[in-house]
């Protein structure tokens, strides 16, 4: 539309010049000359309207998939110019899939005071995004010509956390030796190793009240301990190139991260330890429940299907200690998985399979061998592993 608005007056003036020459009409020639002068003046005014500007962007550091993000923009004029209204288009990164994107309100930059405006959108895909450019669009007083100018600004960073997606399948982490305590209720306080301090919940023993923290926060806080049975949930998410099926925010990897976020919260609430052995060093894991939750969401936000190693390769290389339940989330077949899982002792194995057909449009069939293929599922089940084919996630947002 901008190119059309810029081209039509010029084409019209050229047409008048041609007609003036063909019919030898001085009046048409004068009209064409006046129109060209008007267009030139409008272009100069439009170009001046977007020059010598300064911007500040105010964006939230974190947000969850599907939540509305409001980004504030502040504009300064560095020269004393009378400017018409200017529209600002922020340079959002291409990987940031959004919906309900609104345009910022046009503003008239002033030399003596900052002028604020804002826009909003809803992110549909998790990730960590950075951008540092925007474009100012200005017009002349008559609105005949629109000119744009790109500006480099201070970088903005936005981390989009996955939205927890509930799972109806009953999954329970164990200690890896047939012992399960996750179904016995809230197990915090049943061990002897201190884990941290958290807010009191109904059923917590009063002998575990941490009075110093309660006095500082004004809320009843209790000490939490490691569970006596050592329950542990180990998550391994398929990240090999070509294994993420789907587009935008509706992909197998987005569904995996959403389900993992939900399971991690449920397991931690039950007293289990949650680990990602292929993504983090266990020595650096946070002990506090709240800090650990933040750490897990940061980890899930950064996962991308850009690795060259298969799940089997990662399992063979990861430092796995006996105990716990290993959850493998995958959508594409891994030929060596059955043999690799068989070499891992002391852990229960649960495989969550995501059918590529639920995420790939029918007109574009996936070339990758589906992990939901019945023969492949039979191989996993015959090896003694617990296998669940996950239902389709229609909309992550």
C-alpha positions in Angstrom: 0.0 0.0 0.0 2.9 2.3 0.7 4.4 1.8 -2.7 1.0 2.4 -4.4 0.5 5.6 -2.5 3.9 6.7 -3.5 3.6 5.7 -7.2 0.1 6.9 -8.2 0.7 10.7 -8.0 4.0 10.3 -9.9 2.3 8.2 -12.7 -0.5 10.7 -12.9 1.8 13.7 -13.3 3.8 11.8 -16.0 0.6 11.0 -17.8 -0.3 14.7 -17.8 3.1 15.6 -19.3 2.7 13.0 -22.1 -0.8 14.2 -22.9 0.4 17.9 -22.9 3.1 17.0 -25.4 0.8 15.0 -27.6 -2.0 17.5 -27.8 0.3 20.6 -27.4 -1.6 21.9 -24.4 0.3 24.4 -22.2 -2.5 24.1 -19.5 -1.9 20.4 -19.1 1.9 21.0 -18.9 1.4 23.6 -16.2 -0.8 21.3 -14.3 1.7 18.5 -14.5 4.5 20.8 -13.4 2.5 21.9 -10.4 1.7 18.3 -9.5 5.4 17.3 -9.7 6.3 20.2 -7.5 3.6 19.2 -5.0 4.9 15.6 -5.0 8.5 16.8 -4.5 7.4 19.0 -1.5 5.4 16.1 0.0 8.3 13.7 -0.3 10.6 16.2 1.4 8.2 16.7 4.2 7.6 12.9 4.6 11.3 12.3 4.6 11.9 14.9 7.3 9.2 13.5 9.4 11.1 10.3 10.1 14.6 11.8 10.5 16.4 12.7 13.7 14.3 10.5 16.0 15.3 8.6 19.1 13.5 5.6 20.5 13.2 3.6 23.7 11.5 0.2 23.9 9.9 -1.2 27.1 9.2 -4.9 26.9 8.5 -7.5 29.6 11.4 -10.0 30.1 9.3 -13.1 30.2 5.8 -14.2 29.1 4.0 -17.5 28.7 2.7 -18.8 25.3 -0.7 -17.4 24.6 -0.5 -14.5 27.0 -0.8 -10.9 25.7 2.4 -9.0 25.5 2.3 -5.2 25.6 5.4 -3.4 24.3 5.8 0.3 25.0 7.7 2.6 22.6 8.8 6.1 23.6 9.8 8.6 20.8 11.9 11.7 21.0 12.6 14.3 18.4 16.2 15.4 18.3 15.4 18.5 16.3 12.8 21.3 16.6 10.7 20.2 13.6 7.0 20.4 13.1 6.2 16.8 12.3 3.0 15.1 11.1 1.9 11.8 12.7 4.5 9.0 12.6 3.7 5.3 12.9 6.3 2.9 14.4 6.6 -0.7 13.2 8.8 -2.8 15.5 11.2 -5.2 13.9 10.1 -8.4 15.6 12.3 -11.5 14.9 11.0 -13.9 12.2 11.1 -16.9 14.7 8.6 -15.1 17.0 5.3 -16.5 15.9 2.5 -14.2 17.0 -1.2 -13.7 16.8 -3.5 -10.6 17.4 -0.7 -8.2 16.5 -1.9 -4.6 16.9 -0.4 -1.5 15.3 1.1 1.2 17.5 -0.9 4.4 17.6 0.5 7.2 15.4 2.3 9.9 17.3 3.7 13.3 16.6 7.2 13.4 18.0 8.1 16.5 20.1 11.5 18.0 20.8 10.8 19.0 24.4 9.0 15.8 25.7 8.9 12.1 25.1 5.8 10.7 23.4 4.7 7.2 24.3 2.9 4.7 22.2 2.5 0.9 22.4 1.4 -2.3 20.6 0.5 -5.8 21.7 0.6 -9.4 20.5 0.2 -13.0 21.7 3.2 -15.3 21.2 2.3 -18.7 19.9 5.7 -20.4 20.2 8.1 -20.6 23.1 11.7 -19.5 22.8 14.2 -16.8 23.5 14.0 -13.8 21.2 16.1 -10.7 20.6 15.5 -7.7 18.3 17.0 -4.3 17.9 15.5 -2.6 14.9 12.3 -0.7 14.1 10.9 1.4 11.3 9.4 4.8 11.5 6.8 5.6 8.8 5.9 9.2 8.2 3.6 11.0 5.7 3.3 14.6 4.5 0.6 16.9 5.7 -1.7 15.8 2.9 -1.1 12.1 3.3 0.0 11.7 -0.4 3.5 10.3 0.3 4.7 7.8 2.9 8.4 7.5 3.7 10.1 5.0 6.0 13.4 5.0 7.9 14.9 2.1 9.8 16.5 2.7 13.2 18.9 0.7 15.3 17.8 0.6 19.0 18.9 -0.9 22.2 18.2 -4.6 22.0 15.1 -6.1 23.5 15.0 -9.6 24.9 11.8 -11.7 25.4 11.7 -15.2 26.8 8.5 -17.0 26.0 7.8 -19.9 28.4 5.8 -22.9 27.3 2.2 -23.1 28.5 1.8 -26.2 30.7 -0.5 -28.6 28.8 -2.4 -31.0 31.1 -2.0 -34.8 30.5 -4.8 -37.1 31.4 -2.5 -40.2 31.4 -1.5 -41.3 34.9 2.3 -41.1 35.1 4.1 -41.6 38.4 7.8 -41.2 39.0 9.5 -44.0 41.0 12.8 -44.6 42.6 13.7 -47.0 39.8 13.4 -50.2 41.8 9.7 -50.8 41.8 9.1 -48.3 44.7 6.7 -45.4 44.2 5.8 -42.7 46.7 4.3 -40.1 44.5 0.7 -41.3 45.1 0.9 -41.0 48.8 0.4 -37.2 48.8 2.6 -34.3 49.7 6.0 -35.9 50.6 7.9 -32.7 51.4 9.4 -33.1 54.9 9.7 -36.9 54.8 13.5 -36.9 54.3 16.4 -35.6 56.2 18.3 -33.6 53.5 17.2 -29.9 53.6 15.9 -28.7 50.2 14.7 -25.2 50.9 11.9 -23.1 52.3 8.4 -22.8 50.8 5.0 -21.5 51.7 2.8 -23.6 54.0 0.2 -25.8 52.5 -2.6 -27.7 54.2 -1.3 -30.9 55.8 2.3 -29.8 56.4 3.5 -30.7 59.9 3.8 -27.6 62.1 7.2 -28.8 63.4 8.7 -27.9 60.1 7.6 -24.2 60.3 10.6 -21.9 59.5 9.8 -19.1 61.9 12.5 -16.7 60.7 11.3 -16.8 57.1 7.7 -16.6 58.2 8.5 -13.4 60.2 10.3 -11.8 57.2 7.7 -12.6 54.6 4.6 -12.2 56.7 3.4 -15.7 55.5 3.7 -19.0 57.1 6.8 -20.8 55.6 7.9 -24.3 56.2 11.2 -26.2 55.6 11.2 -28.7 52.8 13.4 -31.8 52.6 14.4 -34.3 50.0 12.0 -37.2 49.9 13.1 -40.4 51.6 12.6 -42.7 48.6 14.6 -40.5 46.2 11.9 -40.2 43.6 13.3 -38.7 40.4 11.8 -38.0 37.0 14.4 -37.8 34.1 13.2 -36.1 30.9 14.8 -36.6 27.5 13.2 -34.7 24.6 13.9 -35.5 21.0 15.8 -32.6 19.5 17.4 -34.0 16.3 17.1 -32.0 13.1 14.0 -33.0 11.2 12.1 -34.4 14.2 10.0 -31.3 14.8 6.8 -31.8 12.8 4.3 -29.0 12.2 4.4 -25.3 11.7 4.4 -22.2 13.9 3.1 -22.9 17.4 1.5 -26.2 16.4 4.4 -28.6 16.3 5.4 -31.8 18.0 8.2 -30.1 19.9 5.9 -27.4 21.2 3.5 -30.1 22.5 6.4 -32.0 24.1 7.6 -28.9 26.0 4.1 -28.0 27.1 3.5 -31.5 28.5 6.9 -31.6 30.1 6.2 -28.3 31.9 3.0 -29.7 33.2 4.5 -33.0 34.4 7.5 -31.3 36.0 5.2 -29.1 38.1 3.1 -32.1 39.1 6.1 -34.2 40.0 7.8 -31.4 42.0 4.6 -30.8 43.9 4.5 -34.4 44.9 8.1 -34.3 46.1 10.0 -35.8 43.2 13.2 -34.4 41.8 13.0 -33.4 38.1 16.1 -33.6 35.9 17.1 -33.1 32.3 20.2 -35.2 32.1 21.0 -34.4 28.4 20.6 -30.7 28.9 22.1 -29.7 32.2 24.8 -30.5 34.7 23.2 -32.1 37.8 25.8 -30.3 40.0 24.3 -26.9 39.0 20.7 -27.8 39.6 18.9 -25.4 42.0 17.7 -26.9 45.3 14.9 -24.5 46.0 11.6 -25.5 44.5 10.7 -22.0 43.2 14.2 -21.5 41.7 14.1 -24.9 40.2 10.8 -24.3 38.5 12.2 -21.1 37.0 15.3 -23.0 35.9 13.1 -25.7 34.2 11.0 -23.1 32.3 14.1 -21.3 31.1 15.5 -24.7 29.9 12.3 -25.6 28.1 12.2 -22.2 26.4 15.6 -22.7 24.9 15.1 -26.2 23.4 15.2 -26.3 19.6 15.2 -29.2 17.1 18.7 -28.4 15.8 20.9 -31.2 17.1 22.7 -33.8 15.0 22.5 -36.5 17.7 19.6 -38.9 18.1 17.9 -39.7 21.4 20.0 -42.9 21.5 23.2 -41.0 21.1 22.3 -38.6 23.9 21.3 -41.4 26.2 24.6 -43.2 25.7 26.5 -40.1 26.5 24.5 -38.8 29.4 25.6 -39.3 33.0 22.7 -41.5 34.2 22.7 -42.7 37.8 20.4 -45.6 38.9 17.0 -44.6 40.3 14.0 -42.8 39.0 11.9 -42.9 35.9 13.2 -42.0 32.4 10.6 -40.2 30.2 11.5 -40.1 26.5 9.4 -37.8 24.3 9.7 -38.4 20.6 7.8 -38.2 17.3 10.2 -39.8 14.8 11.6 -43.3 15.0 15.0 -43.9 16.5 16.2 -47.3 15.3 18.7 -47.8 18.2 16.4 -46.8 21.0 15.3 -50.3 22.0 18.8 -51.5 22.4 20.0 -48.3 24.1 17.2 -48.3 26.6 18.0 -52.0 27.3 21.5 -51.1 28.4 20.2 -48.6 31.0 19.7 -50.4 34.3 18.1 -49.2 37.5 15.5 -46.8 35.9 12.0 -47.3 34.7 11.4 -46.3 31.1 8.3 -44.5 29.8 8.0 -43.4 26.2 5.6 -40.7 25.1 5.0 -40.8 21.4 3.6 -37.9 19.3 2.1 -38.8 16.0 3.4 -36.6 13.2 0.0 -37.0 11.3 -1.6 -34.9 14.1 0.7 -31.9 13.4 1.6 -32.2 9.7 -0.9 -30.9 7.1 -2.3 -33.7 4.9 -1.2 -32.0 1.7 2.4 -32.1 2.9 3.1 -35.7 4.2 6.1 -36.1 6.5 9.1 -38.0 5.1 10.4 -38.9 8.5 9.4 -42.4 9.8 6.7 -41.9 12.4 7.3 -43.2 15.9 3.6 -43.8 16.1 3.9 -46.6 13.5 2.2 -49.7 15.0 5.2 -52.0 14.2 7.6 -49.6 16.0 5.3 -49.3 19.0 5.2 -53.1 19.2 9.0 -53.2 19.3 9.0 -50.8 22.2 6.3 -52.6 24.1 7.8 -56.1 23.4 11.0 -54.8 25.0 9.0 -54.1 28.2 8.8 -50.3 28.1 5.7 -48.4 29.0 4.5 -46.6 25.8 1.8 -43.9 25.5 0.7 -42.3 22.2 -0.1 -38.8 23.2 -3.3 -37.1 22.0 -3.1 -34.2 19.5 -2.6 -30.8 20.9 -4.9 -28.6 18.8 -3.6 -25.2 19.9 -0.6 -24.7 22.2 -1.8 -21.1 22.9 
